Amino acid sequence: MREKFIRFMQGRNGVDQFSRFTMGVALVAIVLTLFTGTRNGLGAFLDILGMAALVYTYYRIFSKNISKRYAENQKYLSVSAKYRSWFQKEKRMMSQRKDYHIYSCPGCGQKIRIPRGGFKKVEIECPKCHTKFIKRR
């Protein structure tokens, strides 16, 4: 069975970042429909949006026009690059919070990591603009 599916998917686009995004949009819209109900206009709109996003996602996944789907994915990646890099930066900073205090320089806004523990007050010199400032831990 697995081999049949692998043979079926050969020459097809498959799952990429844009199809994951559209699948997420479909899931959110359908879950919101459960809370709003389909009787009012918003619920019906969300239901139609979710189903349309789901159909479009499967169309992209099973499409054999790989070059066109690749161009769509690249367009999505270029539009969302700013947001994805911001989330990655925030994720990296949150993972470092248990080992470091992270301060911003009042002069230039540079983020500075200081190891946790030690003194109650610390004098920090910014490596970028050489502004000195005192912070409490």
VMD Tcl script that builds the backbone (N, CA, C; Angstrom):
set m [mol new atoms 411]
animate dup $m
set s [atomselect $m all]
$s set {name element resname resid chain x y z} {
  {N N MET 1 A 0.823 -1.197 0.000}
  {CA C MET 1 A 0.000 0.000 0.000}
  {C C MET 1 A 0.862 1.254 0.000}
  {N N ARG 2 A 1.921 1.216 0.820}
  {CA C ARG 2 A 2.804 2.371 0.897}
  {C C ARG 2 A 3.507 2.615 -0.440}
  {N N GLU 3 A 3.915 1.522 -1.082}
  {CA C GLU 3 A 4.579 1.657 -2.377}
  {C C GLU 3 A 3.647 2.235 -3.431}
  {N N LYS 4 A 2.364 1.865 -3.356}
  {CA C LYS 4 A 1.387 2.414 -4.308}
  {C C LYS 4 A 1.256 3.927 -4.114}
  {N N PHE 5 A 1.216 4.363 -2.855}
  {CA C PHE 5 A 1.102 5.791 -2.593}
  {C C PHE 5 A 2.355 6.522 -3.057}
  {N N ILE 6 A 3.522 5.942 -2.836}
  {CA C ILE 6 A 4.774 6.563 -3.274}
  {C C ILE 6 A 4.788 6.681 -4.797}
  {N N ARG 7 A 4.355 5.632 -5.492}
  {CA C ARG 7 A 4.292 5.700 -6.956}
  {C C ARG 7 A 3.275 6.736 -7.423}
  {N N PHE 8 A 2.143 6.852 -6.704}
  {CA C PHE 8 A 1.124 7.837 -7.052}
  {C C PHE 8 A 1.660 9.261 -6.897}
  {N N MET 9 A 2.470 9.503 -5.874}
  {CA C MET 9 A 2.970 10.850 -5.596}
  {C C MET 9 A 4.175 11.230 -6.460}
  {N N GLN 10 A 4.767 10.301 -7.167}
  {CA C GLN 10 A 5.894 10.639 -8.026}
  {C C GLN 10 A 5.441 11.591 -9.125}
  {N N GLY 11 A 6.208 12.663 -9.304}
  {CA C GLY 11 A 5.885 13.652 -10.320}
  {C C GLY 11 A 4.851 14.663 -9.857}
  {N N ARG 12 A 4.500 14.625 -8.589}
  {CA C ARG 12 A 3.531 15.569 -8.042}
  {C C ARG 12 A 4.254 16.516 -7.088}
  {N N ASN 13 A 3.604 17.626 -6.769}
  {CA C ASN 13 A 4.229 18.667 -5.958}
  {C C ASN 13 A 4.488 18.214 -4.531}
  {N N GLY 14 A 3.530 17.624 -3.863}
  {CA C GLY 14 A 3.685 17.213 -2.475}
  {C C GLY 14 A 3.450 18.387 -1.531}
  {N N VAL 15 A 3.816 18.199 -0.279}
  {CA C VAL 15 A 3.571 19.203 0.754}
  {C C VAL 15 A 4.774 20.142 0.837}
  {N N ASP 16 A 4.506 21.446 0.712}
  {CA C ASP 16 A 5.548 22.451 0.901}
  {C C ASP 16 A 5.072 23.446 1.957}
  {N N GLN 17 A 5.840 24.509 2.181}
  {CA C GLN 17 A 5.517 25.462 3.240}
  {C C GLN 17 A 4.191 26.172 2.977}
  {N N PHE 18 A 3.914 26.515 1.735}
  {CA C PHE 18 A 2.675 27.217 1.422}
  {C C PHE 18 A 1.465 26.313 1.633}
  {N N SER 19 A 1.578 25.027 1.266}
  {CA C SER 19 A 0.449 24.136 1.506}
  {C C SER 19 A 0.245 23.893 2.997}
  {N N ARG 20 A 1.328 23.897 3.788}
  {CA C ARG 20 A 1.161 23.795 5.243}
  {C C ARG 20 A 0.420 25.022 5.776}
  {N N PHE 21 A 0.762 26.194 5.243}
  {CA C PHE 21 A 0.091 27.423 5.674}
  {C C PHE 21 A -1.390 27.393 5.324}
  {N N THR 22 A -1.719 27.008 4.081}
  {CA C THR 22 A -3.126 26.976 3.684}
  {C C THR 22 A -3.888 25.908 4.466}
  {N N MET 23 A -3.228 24.810 4.806}
  {CA C MET 23 A -3.875 23.786 5.633}
  {C C MET 23 A -4.156 24.341 7.029}
  {N N GLY 24 A -3.228 25.124 7.566}
  {CA C GLY 24 A -3.447 25.762 8.862}
  {C C GLY 24 A -4.588 26.756 8.825}
  {N N VAL 25 A -4.671 27.535 7.743}
  {CA C VAL 25 A -5.779 28.486 7.584}
  {C C VAL 25 A -7.102 27.731 7.531}
  {N N ALA 26 A -7.134 26.619 6.812}
  {CA C ALA 26 A -8.364 25.825 6.714}
  {C C ALA 26 A -8.748 25.270 8.081}
  {N N LEU 27 A -7.781 24.778 8.817}
  {CA C LEU 27 A -8.065 24.219 10.141}
  {C C LEU 27 A -8.596 25.277 11.094}
  {N N VAL 28 A -7.961 26.449 11.101}
  {CA C VAL 28 A -8.418 27.539 11.977}
  {C C VAL 28 A -9.825 27.984 11.600}
  {N N ALA 29 A -10.090 28.122 10.309}
  {CA C ALA 29 A -11.418 28.561 9.872}
  {C C ALA 29 A -12.487 27.538 10.252}
  {N N ILE 30 A -12.191 26.261 10.099}
  {CA C ILE 30 A -13.177 25.231 10.429}
  {C C ILE 30 A -13.401 25.158 11.943}
  {N N VAL 31 A -12.342 25.296 12.736}
  {CA C VAL 31 A -12.500 25.291 14.196}
  {C C VAL 31 A -13.293 26.518 14.647}
  {N N LEU 32 A -13.029 27.670 14.054}
  {CA C LEU 32 A -13.804 28.864 14.400}
  {C C LEU 32 A -15.277 28.708 14.020}
  {N N THR 33 A -15.542 27.975 12.967}
  {CA C THR 33 A -16.921 27.704 12.574}
  {C C THR 33 A -17.646 26.917 13.658}
  {N N LEU 34 A -16.921 26.013 14.323}
  {CA C LEU 34 A -17.533 25.237 15.392}
  {C C LEU 34 A -17.996 26.134 16.533}
  {N N PHE 35 A -17.252 27.215 16.798}
  {CA C PHE 35 A -17.601 28.104 17.897}
  {C C PHE 35 A -18.659 29.145 17.509}
  {N N THR 36 A -18.644 29.568 16.258}
  {CA C THR 36 A -19.596 30.608 15.854}
  {C C THR 36 A -20.912 30.027 15.352}
  {N N GLY 37 A -20.901 28.807 14.860}
  {CA C GLY 37 A -22.120 28.210 14.303}
  {C C GLY 37 A -22.285 28.623 12.849}
  {N N THR 38 A -23.033 27.839 12.103}
  {CA C THR 38 A -23.190 28.115 10.675}
  {C C THR 38 A -24.468 28.886 10.372}
  {N N ARG 39 A -25.253 29.205 11.381}
  {CA C ARG 39 A -26.516 29.918 11.138}
  {C C ARG 39 A -26.286 31.384 10.786}
  {N N ASN 40 A -25.298 32.012 11.390}
  {CA C ASN 40 A -25.058 33.434 11.087}
  {C C ASN 40 A -24.119 33.575 9.883}
  {N N GLY 41 A -23.966 34.785 9.396}
  {CA C GLY 41 A -23.166 35.036 8.199}
  {C C GLY 41 A -21.686 34.746 8.392}
  {N N LEU 42 A -21.150 35.068 9.573}
  {CA C LEU 42 A -19.720 34.852 9.830}
  {C C LEU 42 A -19.380 33.368 9.828}
  {N N GLY 43 A -20.216 32.564 10.481}
  {CA C GLY 43 A -19.971 31.121 10.524}
  {C C GLY 43 A -20.025 30.491 9.149}
  {N N ALA 44 A -20.982 30.905 8.345}
  {CA C ALA 44 A -21.099 30.367 6.988}
  {C C ALA 44 A -19.893 30.774 6.143}
  {N N PHE 45 A -19.455 32.029 6.317}
  {CA C PHE 45 A -18.276 32.500 5.579}
  {C C PHE 45 A -17.031 31.711 5.982}
  {N N LEU 46 A -16.852 31.510 7.290}
  {CA C LEU 46 A -15.691 30.748 7.767}
  {C C LEU 46 A -15.730 29.308 7.281}
  {N N ASP 47 A -16.919 28.730 7.235}
  {CA C ASP 47 A -17.068 27.366 6.749}
  {C C ASP 47 A -16.671 27.263 5.280}
  {N N ILE 48 A -17.156 28.198 4.478}
  {CA C ILE 48 A -16.816 28.208 3.044}
  {C C ILE 48 A -15.325 28.476 2.853}
  {N N LEU 49 A -14.781 29.412 3.626}
  {CA C LEU 49 A -13.342 29.716 3.543}
  {C C LEU 49 A -12.506 28.496 3.898}
  {N N GLY 50 A -12.881 27.803 4.961}
  {CA C GLY 50 A -12.143 26.610 5.378}
  {C C GLY 50 A -12.180 25.519 4.328}
  {N N MET 51 A -13.342 25.292 3.768}
  {CA C MET 51 A -13.465 24.245 2.742}
  {C C MET 51 A -12.707 24.631 1.467}
  {N N ALA 52 A -12.786 25.899 1.088}
  {CA C ALA 52 A -12.058 26.346 -0.108}
  {C C ALA 52 A -10.547 26.224 0.104}
  {N N ALA 53 A -10.079 26.589 1.297}
  {CA C ALA 53 A -8.641 26.469 1.586}
  {C C ALA 53 A -8.226 25.008 1.585}
  {N N LEU 54 A -9.074 24.134 2.090}
  {CA C LEU 54 A -8.767 22.706 2.105}
  {C C LEU 54 A -8.689 22.137 0.691}
  {N N VAL 55 A -9.648 22.515 -0.158}
  {CA C VAL 55 A -9.645 22.052 -1.555}
  {C C VAL 55 A -8.402 22.571 -2.271}
  {N N TYR 56 A -8.066 23.848 -2.066}
  {CA C TYR 56 A -6.889 24.430 -2.719}
  {C C TYR 56 A -5.603 23.758 -2.236}
  {N N THR 57 A -5.549 23.424 -0.943}
  {CA C THR 57 A -4.362 22.746 -0.411}
  {C C THR 57 A -4.163 21.400 -1.087}
  {N N TYR 58 A -5.228 20.619 -1.183}
  {CA C TYR 58 A -5.095 19.311 -1.832}
  {C C TYR 58 A -4.821 19.445 -3.322}
  {N N TYR 59 A -5.348 20.469 -3.950}
  {CA C TYR 59 A -5.027 20.737 -5.360}
  {C C TYR 59 A -3.524 20.983 -5.511}
  {N N ARG 60 A -2.959 21.789 -4.608}
  {CA C ARG 60 A -1.519 22.073 -4.666}
  {C C ARG 60 A -0.690 20.820 -4.406}
  {N N ILE 61 A -1.115 20.016 -3.429}
  {CA C ILE 61 A -0.347 18.823 -3.071}
  {C C ILE 61 A -0.314 17.820 -4.236}
  {N N PHE 62 A -1.441 17.612 -4.899}
  {CA C PHE 62 A -1.518 16.598 -5.954}
  {C C PHE 62 A -1.235 17.148 -7.344}
  {N N SER 63 A -0.873 18.420 -7.454}
  {CA C SER 63 A -0.627 19.031 -8.752}
  {C C SER 63 A 0.636 18.464 -9.401}
  {N N LYS 64 A 0.588 18.300 -10.713}
  {CA C LYS 64 A 1.763 17.846 -11.459}
  {C C LYS 64 A 2.536 19.005 -12.085}
  {N N ASN 65 A 1.990 20.205 -12.008}
  {CA C ASN 65 A 2.665 21.389 -12.535}
  {C C ASN 65 A 3.620 21.919 -11.448}
  {N N ILE 66 A 4.741 21.256 -11.308}
  {CA C ILE 66 A 5.654 21.526 -10.199}
  {C C ILE 66 A 6.274 22.913 -10.319}
  {N N SER 67 A 6.587 23.360 -11.515}
  {CA C SER 67 A 7.241 24.669 -11.659}
  {C C SER 67 A 6.324 25.807 -11.204}
  {N N LYS 68 A 5.042 25.713 -11.518}
  {CA C LYS 68 A 4.103 26.745 -11.095}
  {C C LYS 68 A 3.903 26.719 -9.575}
  {N N ARG 69 A 3.794 25.513 -8.990}
  {CA C ARG 69 A 3.635 25.395 -7.541}
  {C C ARG 69 A 4.911 25.867 -6.825}
  {N N TYR 70 A 6.065 25.614 -7.429}
  {CA C TYR 70 A 7.333 26.088 -6.858}
  {C C TYR 70 A 7.375 27.613 -6.848}
  {N N ALA 71 A 6.918 28.238 -7.926}
  {CA C ALA 71 A 6.892 29.706 -7.991}
  {C C ALA 71 A 5.938 30.277 -6.939}
  {N N GLU 72 A 4.790 29.624 -6.751}
  {CA C GLU 72 A 3.852 30.078 -5.717}
  {C C GLU 72 A 4.476 29.964 -4.325}
  {N N ASN 73 A 5.176 28.860 -4.077}
  {CA C ASN 73 A 5.819 28.662 -2.780}
  {C C ASN 73 A 6.912 29.698 -2.549}
  {N N GLN 74 A 7.693 30.004 -3.587}
  {CA C GLN 74 A 8.747 31.011 -3.444}
  {C C GLN 74 A 8.156 32.386 -3.170}
  {N N LYS 75 A 7.050 32.702 -3.799}
  {CA C LYS 75 A 6.363 33.979 -3.550}
  {C C LYS 75 A 5.897 34.053 -2.097}
  {N N TYR 76 A 5.310 32.960 -1.601}
  {CA C TYR 76 A 4.874 32.913 -0.203}
  {C C TYR 76 A 6.065 33.078 0.740}
  {N N LEU 77 A 7.165 32.384 0.448}
  {CA C LEU 77 A 8.343 32.473 1.318}
  {C C LEU 77 A 8.936 33.878 1.325}
  {N N SER 78 A 8.926 34.557 0.174}
  {CA C SER 78 A 9.473 35.914 0.130}
  {C C SER 78 A 8.575 36.900 0.874}
  {N N VAL 79 A 7.259 36.708 0.801}
  {CA C VAL 79 A 6.341 37.597 1.502}
  {C C VAL 79 A 6.409 37.371 3.012}
  {N N SER 80 A 6.538 36.119 3.434}
  {CA C SER 80 A 6.497 35.803 4.858}
  {C C SER 80 A 7.877 35.751 5.509}
  {N N ALA 81 A 8.939 36.054 4.788}
  {CA C ALA 81 A 10.295 35.927 5.337}
  {C C ALA 81 A 10.511 36.818 6.552}
  {N N LYS 82 A 10.005 38.034 6.504}
  {CA C LYS 82 A 10.179 38.978 7.610}
  {C C LYS 82 A 9.531 38.444 8.889}
  {N N TYR 83 A 8.322 37.909 8.767}
  {CA C TYR 83 A 7.604 37.397 9.931}
  {C C TYR 83 A 8.247 36.117 10.463}
  {N N ARG 84 A 8.658 35.236 9.553}
  {CA C ARG 84 A 9.284 33.996 9.992}
  {C C ARG 84 A 10.607 34.254 10.703}
  {N N SER 85 A 11.405 35.219 10.213}
  {CA C SER 85 A 12.683 35.518 10.879}
  {C C SER 85 A 12.435 36.152 12.241}
  {N N TRP 86 A 11.376 36.981 12.371}
  {CA C TRP 86 A 11.063 37.580 13.661}
  {C C TRP 86 A 10.680 36.498 14.671}
  {N N PHE 87 A 9.846 35.533 14.257}
  {CA C PHE 87 A 9.454 34.454 15.153}
  {C C PHE 87 A 10.648 33.592 15.536}
  {N N GLN 88 A 11.556 33.326 14.595}
  {CA C GLN 88 A 12.751 32.539 14.905}
  {C C GLN 88 A 13.626 33.260 15.917}
  {N N LYS 89 A 13.763 34.585 15.754}
  {CA C LYS 89 A 14.561 35.371 16.681}
  {C C LYS 89 A 13.955 35.345 18.079}
  {N N GLU 90 A 12.649 35.509 18.164}
  {CA C GLU 90 A 11.974 35.469 19.465}
  {C C GLU 90 A 12.094 34.087 20.102}
  {N N LYS 91 A 11.992 33.047 19.320}
  {CA C LYS 91 A 12.125 31.686 19.829}
  {C C LYS 91 A 13.534 31.454 20.378}
  {N N ARG 92 A 14.530 31.938 19.656}
  {CA C ARG 92 A 15.919 31.808 20.100}
  {C C ARG 92 A 16.146 32.568 21.403}
  {N N MET 93 A 15.581 33.788 21.491}
  {CA C MET 93 A 15.737 34.574 22.718}
  {C C MET 93 A 15.044 33.906 23.898}
  {N N MET 94 A 13.873 33.335 23.687}
  {CA C MET 94 A 13.160 32.656 24.780}
  {C C MET 94 A 13.924 31.432 25.264}
  {N N SER 95 A 14.598 30.745 24.371}
  {CA C SER 95 A 15.370 29.576 24.799}
  {C C SER 95 A 16.612 29.986 25.591}
  {N N GLN 96 A 17.103 31.214 25.402}
  {CA C GLN 96 A 18.287 31.688 26.118}
  {C C GLN 96 A 17.950 32.364 27.435}
  {N N ARG 97 A 16.687 32.636 27.710}
  {CA C ARG 97 A 16.296 33.371 28.910}
  {C C ARG 97 A 16.616 32.630 30.204}
  {N N LYS 98 A 16.695 31.301 30.184}
  {CA C LYS 98 A 17.000 30.597 31.428}
  {C C LYS 98 A 18.477 30.702 31.796}
  {N N ASP 99 A 19.347 30.982 30.847}
  {CA C ASP 99 A 20.784 31.080 31.120}
  {C C ASP 99 A 21.296 32.518 31.135}
  {N N TYR 100 A 20.567 33.442 30.505}
  {CA C TYR 100 A 21.061 34.811 30.358}
  {C C TYR 100 A 19.965 35.822 30.693}
  {N N HIS 101 A 20.402 36.999 31.190}
  {CA C HIS 101 A 19.546 38.181 31.225}
  {C C HIS 101 A 19.789 38.887 29.897}
  {N N ILE 102 A 18.753 39.351 29.248}
  {CA C ILE 102 A 18.909 40.042 27.969}
  {C C ILE 102 A 18.448 41.478 28.156}
  {N N TYR 103 A 19.361 42.409 27.949}
  {CA C TYR 103 A 19.086 43.827 28.106}
  {C C TYR 103 A 19.225 44.526 26.762}
  {N N SER 104 A 18.550 45.659 26.623}
  {CA C SER 104 A 18.687 46.495 25.432}
  {C C SER 104 A 19.491 47.724 25.797}
  {N N CYS 105 A 20.416 48.110 24.934}
  {CA C CYS 105 A 21.223 49.307 25.149}
  {C C CYS 105 A 20.322 50.531 24.996}
  {N N PRO 106 A 20.377 51.482 25.955}
  {CA C PRO 106 A 19.555 52.681 25.815}
  {C C PRO 106 A 20.034 53.609 24.693}
  {N N GLY 107 A 21.288 53.448 24.260}
  {CA C GLY 107 A 21.825 54.317 23.214}
  {C C GLY 107 A 21.462 53.874 21.812}
  {N N CYS 108 A 21.649 52.584 21.539}
  {CA C CYS 108 A 21.460 52.125 20.159}
  {C C CYS 108 A 20.419 51.021 20.025}
  {N N GLY 109 A 19.952 50.442 21.135}
  {CA C GLY 109 A 18.939 49.392 21.067}
  {C C GLY 109 A 19.495 47.998 20.863}
  {N N GLN 110 A 20.814 47.860 20.859}
  {CA C GLN 110 A 21.454 46.553 20.691}
  {C C GLN 110 A 21.071 45.631 21.852}
  {N N LYS 111 A 20.766 44.365 21.570}
  {CA C LYS 111 A 20.460 43.388 22.613}
  {C C LYS 111 A 21.775 42.841 23.151}
  {N N ILE 112 A 21.876 42.784 24.492}
  {CA C ILE 112 A 23.108 42.339 25.145}
  {C C ILE 112 A 22.750 41.213 26.108}
  {N N ARG 113 A 23.485 40.089 26.015}
  {CA C ARG 113 A 23.263 38.958 26.915}
  {C C ARG 113 A 24.267 39.008 28.061}
  {N N ILE 114 A 23.754 38.878 29.290}
  {CA C ILE 114 A 24.593 38.818 30.485}
  {C C ILE 114 A 24.248 37.514 31.199}
  {N N PRO 115 A 25.239 36.688 31.574}
  {CA C PRO 115 A 24.928 35.424 32.250}
  {C C PRO 115 A 24.155 35.654 33.555}
  {N N ARG 116 A 23.249 34.749 33.868}
  {CA C ARG 116 A 22.465 34.849 35.102}
  {C C ARG 116 A 23.353 34.558 36.305}
  {N N GLY 117 A 22.873 35.013 37.473}
  {CA C GLY 117 A 23.611 34.793 38.716}
  {C C GLY 117 A 24.581 35.925 38.966}
  {N N GLY 118 A 25.190 35.923 40.144}
  {CA C GLY 118 A 26.191 36.941 40.436}
  {C C GLY 118 A 25.611 38.096 41.217}
  {N N PHE 119 A 26.000 39.306 40.867}
  {CA C PHE 119 A 25.681 40.501 41.643}
  {C C PHE 119 A 24.265 40.995 41.384}
  {N N LYS 120 A 23.787 41.873 42.316}
  {CA C LYS 120 A 22.443 42.444 42.157}
  {C C LYS 120 A 22.435 43.555 41.120}
  {N N LYS 121 A 23.531 44.327 41.036}
  {CA C LYS 121 A 23.649 45.379 40.026}
  {C C LYS 121 A 24.836 45.045 39.133}
  {N N VAL 122 A 24.701 45.376 37.879}
  {CA C VAL 122 A 25.791 45.119 36.943}
  {C C VAL 122 A 25.935 46.321 36.016}
  {N N GLU 123 A 27.192 46.714 35.770}
  {CA C GLU 123 A 27.459 47.789 34.821}
  {C C GLU 123 A 27.773 47.139 33.482}
  {N N ILE 124 A 27.059 47.564 32.469}
  {CA C ILE 124 A 27.184 46.957 31.142}
  {C C ILE 124 A 27.706 48.007 30.178}
  {N N GLU 125 A 28.676 47.601 29.353}
  {CA C GLU 125 A 29.144 48.473 28.272}
  {C C GLU 125 A 28.710 47.847 26.962}
  {N N CYS 126 A 28.002 48.631 26.175}
  {CA C CYS 126 A 27.500 48.147 24.892}
  {C C CYS 126 A 28.678 47.904 23.950}
  {N N PRO 127 A 28.760 46.734 23.333}
  {CA C PRO 127 A 29.855 46.464 22.403}
  {C C PRO 127 A 29.741 47.233 21.091}
  {N N LYS 128 A 28.549 47.753 20.802}
  {CA C LYS 128 A 28.329 48.444 19.537}
  {C C LYS 128 A 28.633 49.933 19.635}
  {N N CYS 129 A 28.042 50.608 20.650}
  {CA C CYS 129 A 28.199 52.064 20.741}
  {C C CYS 129 A 29.004 52.493 21.971}
  {N N HIS 130 A 29.427 51.534 22.800}
  {CA C HIS 130 A 30.246 51.763 23.998}
  {C C HIS 130 A 29.565 52.645 25.039}
  {N N THR 131 A 28.238 52.647 25.069}
  {CA C THR 131 A 27.492 53.341 26.114}
  {C C THR 131 A 27.524 52.464 27.362}
  {N N LYS 132 A 27.791 53.085 28.528}
  {CA C LYS 132 A 27.790 52.329 29.776}
  {C C LYS 132 A 26.494 52.632 30.514}
  {N N PHE 133 A 25.877 51.565 31.045}
  {CA C PHE 133 A 24.645 51.719 31.816}
  {C C PHE 133 A 24.602 50.645 32.900}
  {N N ILE 134 A 23.844 50.938 33.955}
  {CA C ILE 134 A 23.748 50.037 35.103}
  {C C ILE 134 A 22.363 49.442 35.118}
  {N N LYS 135 A 22.306 48.133 35.319}
  {CA C LYS 135 A 21.027 47.401 35.399}
  {C C LYS 135 A 20.999 46.570 36.658}
  {N N ARG 136 A 19.805 46.470 37.257}
  {CA C ARG 136 A 19.602 45.556 38.376}
  {C C ARG 136 A 19.175 44.215 37.818}
  {N N ARG 137 A 19.597 43.161 38.480}
  {CA C ARG 137 A 19.214 41.827 38.024}
  {C C ARG 137 A 17.940 41.378 38.648}
}
mol reanalyze $m
mol bondsrecalc $m
mol representation Tube
mol addrep $m
